[in-house]
Amino acid sequence: MVQNWSVFVSVSSFLLLLLLSKFILRKTRQHKSLPPSPPSYPIIGHLHLIKEPVHRVLQQLSYKYGPIFALQFGSCPILVISSPTAVEECFTKYDIIFANRPHLLFFKHINYNSTTIGSAPYGPHWRNLRGFTTLEIFSPTKLNTFLSIRQEEIRSLVKNLYSYSQQSFAKVEMKSRLSELSFNIIMRMVAGKGYFGAEVEDYEESRVFRRVIGEVFALGGASNPGDFLPPLQ
């Protein structure tokens, strides 16, 4: 038993040292071409620096390391840019370089293995999707076809707001109403029926749809440790 434990510790130590050496060598090779970067830890990189609120942390780091600096979130290299001029260049002069998206577990399981227009990497498949959506969804002809749907949904929203303020001044929460307006317009264009509001056709189906949408948004807004540390996948 003791001998087996010694072998396990030895093998684990060797693998850890091998992983650390590869990490250090990669950092050394990339150091000359990378922007300034704060000190990092092996394996986790700069993940220990990220705390809530994240934008405040990045702002403090930009004060110290400049408007362009590099971070390493586990195995994922991160480039942080706070200069408007540099951001403009990224979206114009170097837009092809920054067009790709990270391969996240969320995209794999929710977005059909990163094959949707919002998750697919830049390439022939993404260009085909963009061309299809431009012609079949966002073209003036298609948008005019669905004009009546937008008018009906906006009219329904106005009626709902009027019912709250018919007697006297009333305070209403607009964020959820505008979200429901957008979702109903999209779903009526795609599926032919809405899933939000008091005029839904199938309440049970609508309830399930709203629950799924809520779960998708919750997962999409959360960071999965496996995206930065592959062994945790």
One Martini backbone bead per residue (centre of mass of N, CA, C, O) as a GRO file, in nm:
protein
  233
    1MET     BB    1   0.059   0.061  -0.023
    2VAL     BB    2   0.302   0.256   0.011
    3GLN     BB    3   0.421   0.205  -0.270
    4ASN     BB    4   0.177   0.306  -0.434
    5TRP     BB    5   0.181   0.592  -0.315
    6SER     BB    6   0.465   0.667  -0.415
    7VAL     BB    7   0.407   0.638  -0.714
    8PHE     BB    8   0.179   0.844  -0.729
    9VAL     BB    9   0.347   1.089  -0.633
   10SER     BB   10   0.565   1.077  -0.851
   11VAL     BB   11   0.384   1.103  -1.101
   12SER     BB   12   0.244   1.366  -1.017
   13SER     BB   13   0.501   1.537  -0.999
   14PHE     BB   14   0.595   1.499  -1.289
   15LEU     BB   15   0.342   1.617  -1.428
   16LEU     BB   16   0.358   1.893  -1.292
   17LEU     BB   17   0.639   1.971  -1.397
   18LEU     BB   18   0.572   1.945  -1.695
   19LEU     BB   19   0.347   2.157  -1.698
   20LEU     BB   20   0.520   2.392  -1.590
   21SER     BB   21   0.735   2.393  -1.812
   22LYS     BB   22   0.543   2.452  -2.048
   23PHE     BB   23   0.433   2.715  -1.934
   24ILE     BB   24   0.705   2.868  -1.913
   25LEU     BB   25   0.793   2.839  -2.210
   26ARG     BB   26   0.552   2.982  -2.333
   27LYS     BB   27   0.591   3.250  -2.183
   28THR     BB   28   0.877   3.305  -2.294
   29ARG     BB   29   0.803   3.309  -2.599
   30GLN     BB   30   0.566   3.539  -2.561
   31HIS     BB   31   0.688   3.789  -2.411
   32LYS     BB   32   0.798   3.968  -2.654
   33SER     BB   33   0.484   3.999  -2.791
   34LEU     BB   34   0.367   4.113  -2.534
   35PRO     BB   35   0.218   4.292  -2.332
   36PRO     BB   36   0.178   4.398  -2.048
   37SER     BB   37   0.205   4.217  -1.723
   38PRO     BB   38   0.115   4.075  -1.454
   39PRO     BB   39   0.172   3.877  -1.219
   40SER     BB   40   0.181   3.517  -1.213
   41TYR     BB   41   0.050   3.200  -1.190
   42PRO     BB   42   0.056   2.890  -1.209
   43ILE     BB   43  -0.198   2.775  -1.428
   44ILE     BB   44  -0.400   3.032  -1.344
   45GLY     BB   45  -0.249   3.298  -1.356
   46HIS     BB   46  -0.495   3.576  -1.324
   47LEU     BB   47  -0.749   3.473  -1.160
   48HIS     BB   48  -0.684   3.603  -0.873
   49LEU     BB   49  -0.760   3.908  -0.971
   50ILE     BB   50  -1.059   3.834  -1.006
   51LYS     BB   51  -1.317   4.057  -0.913
   52GLU     BB   52  -1.568   4.216  -0.765
   53PRO     BB   53  -1.578   4.427  -0.997
   54VAL     BB   54  -1.430   4.372  -1.296
   55HIS     BB   55  -1.406   4.662  -1.421
   56ARG     BB   56  -1.241   4.775  -1.183
   57VAL     BB   57  -0.997   4.592  -1.204
   58LEU     BB   58  -0.920   4.668  -1.498
   59GLN     BB   59  -0.884   4.967  -1.442
   60GLN     BB   60  -0.649   4.943  -1.240
   61LEU     BB   61  -0.459   4.795  -1.438
   62SER     BB   62  -0.449   5.023  -1.654
   63TYR     BB   63  -0.304   5.232  -1.473
   64LYS     BB   64  -0.038   5.044  -1.452
   65TYR     BB   65  -0.017   4.901  -1.772
   66GLY     BB   66  -0.217   5.034  -1.949
   67PRO     BB   67  -0.438   5.021  -2.232
   68ILE     BB   68  -0.245   4.761  -2.292
   69PHE     BB   69  -0.299   4.423  -2.175
   70ALA     BB   70  -0.209   4.109  -2.032
   71LEU     BB   71  -0.374   3.791  -1.979
   72GLN     BB   72  -0.408   3.476  -1.781
   73PHE     BB   73  -0.666   3.227  -1.808
   74GLY     BB   74  -0.497   2.989  -1.773
   75SER     BB   75  -0.517   2.883  -2.113
   76CYS     BB   76  -0.619   3.186  -2.163
   77PRO     BB   77  -0.567   3.447  -2.358
   78ILE     BB   78  -0.572   3.803  -2.270
   79LEU     BB   79  -0.696   4.113  -2.409
   80VAL     BB   80  -0.671   4.447  -2.284
   81ILE     BB   81  -0.878   4.731  -2.390
   82SER     BB   82  -0.906   5.108  -2.324
   83SER     BB   83  -0.856   5.228  -2.603
   84PRO     BB   84  -1.035   5.376  -2.848
   85THR     BB   85  -0.828   5.361  -3.078
   86ALA     BB   86  -0.761   5.057  -3.052
   87VAL     BB   87  -1.049   4.952  -3.083
   88GLU     BB   88  -1.094   5.063  -3.367
   89GLU     BB   89  -0.868   4.892  -3.499
   90CYS     BB   90  -0.988   4.611  -3.425
   91PHE     BB   91  -1.268   4.683  -3.603
   92THR     BB   92  -1.094   4.745  -3.877
   93LYS     BB   93  -0.788   4.671  -3.941
   94TYR     BB   94  -0.817   4.393  -3.727
   95ASP     BB   95  -1.088   4.222  -3.757
   96ILE     BB   96  -0.998   3.933  -3.842
   97ILE     BB   97  -0.827   3.864  -3.590
   98PHE     BB   98  -1.096   3.936  -3.389
   99ALA     BB   99  -1.338   3.737  -3.499
  100ASN     BB  100  -1.306   3.528  -3.308
  101ARG     BB  101  -1.409   3.270  -3.081
  102PRO     BB  102  -1.438   3.107  -2.811
  103HIS     BB  103  -1.426   2.769  -2.680
  104LEU     BB  104  -1.706   2.704  -2.522
  105LEU     BB  105  -1.917   2.503  -2.346
  106PHE     BB  106  -2.172   2.660  -2.413
  107PHE     BB  107  -2.141   2.639  -2.723
  108LYS     BB  108  -2.142   2.330  -2.739
  109HIS     BB  109  -2.436   2.272  -2.588
  110ILE     BB  110  -2.620   2.525  -2.706
  111ASN     BB  111  -2.462   2.592  -3.008
  112TYR     BB  112  -2.396   2.339  -3.173
  113ASN     BB  113  -2.086   2.338  -3.164
  114SER     BB  114  -2.030   2.626  -3.281
  115THR     BB  115  -2.268   2.685  -3.543
  116THR     BB  116  -2.359   2.958  -3.487
  117ILE     BB  117  -2.346   3.296  -3.546
  118GLY     BB  118  -2.262   3.359  -3.230
  119SER     BB  119  -2.017   3.104  -3.226
  120ALA     BB  120  -1.875   3.093  -3.480
  121PRO     BB  121  -1.609   3.087  -3.652
  122TYR     BB  122  -1.419   3.232  -3.868
  123GLY     BB  123  -1.557   3.161  -4.197
  124PRO     BB  124  -1.744   3.002  -4.425
  125HIS     BB  125  -1.981   2.937  -4.235
  126TRP     BB  126  -2.022   3.224  -4.122
  127ARG     BB  127  -2.064   3.364  -4.398
  128ASN     BB  128  -2.317   3.205  -4.473
  129LEU     BB  129  -2.488   3.297  -4.231
  130ARG     BB  130  -2.472   3.599  -4.287
  131GLY     BB  131  -2.600   3.591  -4.570
  132PHE     BB  132  -2.868   3.463  -4.485
  133THR     BB  133  -2.960   3.677  -4.273
  134THR     BB  134  -2.946   3.924  -4.461
  135LEU     BB  135  -3.171   3.811  -4.662
  136GLU     BB  136  -3.396   3.651  -4.458
  137ILE     BB  137  -3.411   3.890  -4.214
  138PHE     BB  138  -3.257   4.198  -4.272
  139SER     BB  139  -3.405   4.273  -4.503
  140PRO     BB  140  -3.634   4.497  -4.610
  141THR     BB  141  -3.842   4.289  -4.711
  142LYS     BB  142  -3.859   4.115  -4.448
  143LEU     BB  143  -3.922   4.343  -4.248
  144ASN     BB  144  -4.190   4.426  -4.389
  145THR     BB  145  -4.336   4.153  -4.347
  146PHE     BB  146  -4.310   4.201  -4.009
  147LEU     BB  147  -4.462   4.468  -3.931
  148SER     BB  148  -4.726   4.369  -3.794
  149ILE     BB  149  -4.592   4.236  -3.551
  150ARG     BB  150  -4.464   4.488  -3.429
  151GLN     BB  151  -4.727   4.649  -3.399
  152GLU     BB  152  -4.879   4.451  -3.213
  153GLU     BB  153  -4.669   4.443  -2.978
  154ILE     BB  154  -4.668   4.747  -2.921
  155ARG     BB  155  -4.969   4.771  -2.866
  156SER     BB  156  -4.970   4.575  -2.626
  157LEU     BB  157  -4.775   4.739  -2.448
  158VAL     BB  158  -4.943   4.999  -2.432
  159LYS     BB  159  -5.191   4.871  -2.300
  160ASN     BB  160  -5.046   4.774  -2.047
  161LEU     BB  161  -4.958   5.057  -1.951
  162TYR     BB  162  -5.241   5.185  -1.941
  163SER     BB  163  -5.364   4.994  -1.721
  164TYR     BB  164  -5.173   5.118  -1.492
  165SER     BB  165  -5.250   5.449  -1.570
  166GLN     BB  166  -5.562   5.508  -1.578
  167GLN     BB  167  -5.607   5.641  -1.288
  168SER     BB  168  -5.290   5.678  -1.225
  169PHE     BB  169  -4.995   5.709  -1.132
  170ALA     BB  170  -4.731   5.471  -1.238
  171LYS     BB  171  -4.493   5.230  -1.158
  172VAL     BB  172  -4.277   5.069  -1.394
  173GLU     BB  173  -4.117   4.784  -1.533
  174MET     BB  174  -3.928   4.778  -1.842
  175LYS     BB  175  -3.722   4.555  -1.891
  176SER     BB  176  -3.911   4.305  -1.917
  177ARG     BB  177  -4.099   4.422  -2.138
  178LEU     BB  178  -3.881   4.459  -2.357
  179SER     BB  179  -3.795   4.164  -2.365
  180GLU     BB  180  -4.072   4.048  -2.440
  181LEU     BB  181  -4.101   4.203  -2.701
  182SER     BB  182  -3.855   4.083  -2.847
  183PHE     BB  183  -3.928   3.780  -2.818
  184ASN     BB  184  -4.205   3.790  -2.959
  185ILE     BB  185  -4.106   3.888  -3.231
  186ILE     BB  186  -3.907   3.660  -3.290
  187MET     BB  187  -4.103   3.411  -3.245
  188ARG     BB  188  -4.311   3.499  -3.459
  189MET     BB  189  -4.107   3.483  -3.695
  190VAL     BB  190  -4.019   3.177  -3.639
  191ALA     BB  191  -4.300   3.023  -3.496
  192GLY     BB  192  -4.584   3.209  -3.493
  193LYS     BB  193  -4.544   3.266  -3.170
  194GLY     BB  194  -4.591   3.362  -2.847
  195TYR     BB  195  -4.449   3.356  -2.482
  196PHE     BB  196  -4.558   3.639  -2.388
  197GLY     BB  197  -4.793   3.730  -2.181
  198ALA     BB  198  -5.157   3.717  -2.185
  199GLU     BB  199  -5.174   3.600  -2.513
  200VAL     BB  200  -5.118   3.310  -2.496
  201GLU     BB  201  -5.188   2.995  -2.624
  202ASP     BB  202  -4.972   2.819  -2.442
  203TYR     BB  203  -4.898   2.808  -2.119
  204GLU     BB  204  -4.711   2.561  -2.079
  205GLU     BB  205  -4.518   2.618  -2.311
  206SER     BB  206  -4.445   2.901  -2.213
  207ARG     BB  207  -4.322   2.818  -1.942
  208VAL     BB  208  -4.095   2.640  -2.054
  209PHE     BB  209  -3.962   2.853  -2.231
  210ARG     BB  210  -3.893   3.058  -2.005
  211ARG     BB  211  -3.715   2.865  -1.845
  212VAL     BB  212  -3.503   2.808  -2.064
  213ILE     BB  213  -3.418   3.100  -2.112
  214GLY     BB  214  -3.320   3.150  -1.822
  215GLU     BB  215  -3.099   2.926  -1.823
  216VAL     BB  216  -2.934   3.028  -2.063
  217PHE     BB  217  -2.864   3.306  -1.944
  218ALA     BB  218  -2.726   3.198  -1.689
  219LEU     BB  219  -2.503   3.033  -1.840
  220GLY     BB  220  -2.395   3.268  -2.027
  221GLY     BB  221  -2.311   3.454  -1.758
  222ALA     BB  222  -2.119   3.222  -1.682
  223SER     BB  223  -1.829   3.083  -1.551
  224ASN     BB  224  -1.628   2.818  -1.661
  225PRO     BB  225  -1.356   2.657  -1.543
  226GLY     BB  226  -1.308   2.472  -1.805
  227ASP     BB  227  -1.229   2.714  -2.000
  228PHE     BB  228  -0.938   2.756  -1.834
  229LEU     BB  229  -0.935   2.447  -1.707
  230PRO     BB  230  -0.945   2.158  -1.871
  231PRO     BB  231  -0.941   1.936  -1.637
  232LEU     BB  232  -1.241   2.041  -1.535
  233GLN     BB  233  -1.423   1.908  -1.771
   0.00000   0.00000   0.00000
